[in-house]
Every structure is written in structure tokens, then in C-alpha cells.
Amino acid sequence: MRVELFRIDDGKPQLLKTVTLAPSGRSEPPLLIGDEYSVGTYELMLHADKYFAARKASLPQPLFFSKIPVRFRVTNAGECIHLPVLFGPWSYNYYRGS
């Protein structure tokens, strides 16, 4: 799945990187690592439409979800964040993992 990572400064998104997740659903290496991992507001943009199309999923057209935005905050750069996102054609859920 293609994912874009933005940093939100003064309400304006700044693209930091675009990655394709590994088959495990994880980014290799982590999206924010070393000095990149700092306190702030971030947004992931998951390209669900392209994901479903690549798998030739039989879904009604137009798709219910196209892009899935996930906005989160890093409040302590000393703590690692794992952010699992579960999604399907009609819903998505995310949470802060351990």
C-alpha cells in the first residue's frame, strides 16, 4: 500500500516522504527514525483505492473509500509509537499500539 507521511505545521501539511508498505503492512524502516522523530502533528494518507485495485477486489464503483487520512500527534519523542491501521471496503480503525 502506498502511504504518504506529512508533518502539519501551522495547519499546513508538508510532505515528508512517500513509501510502499511491506507485505506485512509495516514500513521498513520505520517512517520516523532518528532526528526525524520529533514532537509534532503528523498525518498519514493511505491510498486504499490503489490497494484494492492492485488486488482486483470486487467492490462497488465508485469506491466508498479512496484515501484514508490518519492524523496523530507525537508528544514525547522519547516514546516509540506503533500505529496499526485496520481497514476494509466500508470501515477503518486505528489505535496506538505498544
Backbone hydrogen bonds, N-H to C=O, Kabsch-Sander energy under -0.5 kcal/mol:
donor,donor_aa,acceptor,acceptor_aa,energy
3,V,19,V,-2.9
4,E,45,M,-2.0
5,L,17,K,-2.9
6,F,4,E,-0.5
6,F,43,E,-2.9
7,R,14,Q,-2.4
8,I,41,T,-3.1
9,D,7,R,-0.7
9,D,12,K,-2.3
12,K,9,D,-2.1
14,Q,7,R,-2.5
16,L,5,L,-3.3
17,K,5,L,-1.4
19,V,3,V,-2.9
21,L,1,M,-2.7
21,L,19,V,-0.5
22,A,26,R,-3.1
25,G,22,A,-2.9
33,I,31,L,-0.5
36,E,33,I,-1.6
37,Y,34,G,-1.3
38,S,36,E,-1.1
40,G,74,V,-2.0
41,T,8,I,-0.6
42,Y,72,F,-3.1
43,E,6,F,-2.3
44,L,70,V,-2.8
45,M,4,E,-2.4
46,L,44,L,-0.6
46,L,68,I,-2.7
47,H,2,R,-2.3
48,A,46,L,-1.5
49,D,66,S,-2.4
51,Y,47,H,-1.7
52,F,48,A,-2.8
53,A,49,D,-2.2
54,A,50,K,-2.4
55,R,51,Y,-1.1
56,K,53,A,-1.6
57,A,52,F,-2.3
59,L,57,A,-1.3
66,S,67,K,-0.5
68,I,46,L,-2.6
70,V,44,L,-2.5
72,F,42,Y,-2.4
74,V,40,G,-3.1
75,T,73,R,-0.7
79,E,76,N,-1.9
82,H,97,G,-0.6
83,L,81,I,-0.5
86,L,93,N,-3.2
88,G,91,S,-2.6
93,N,86,L,-2.8
95,Y,84,P,-1.5
97,G,82,H,-3.8
97,G,95,Y,-0.8
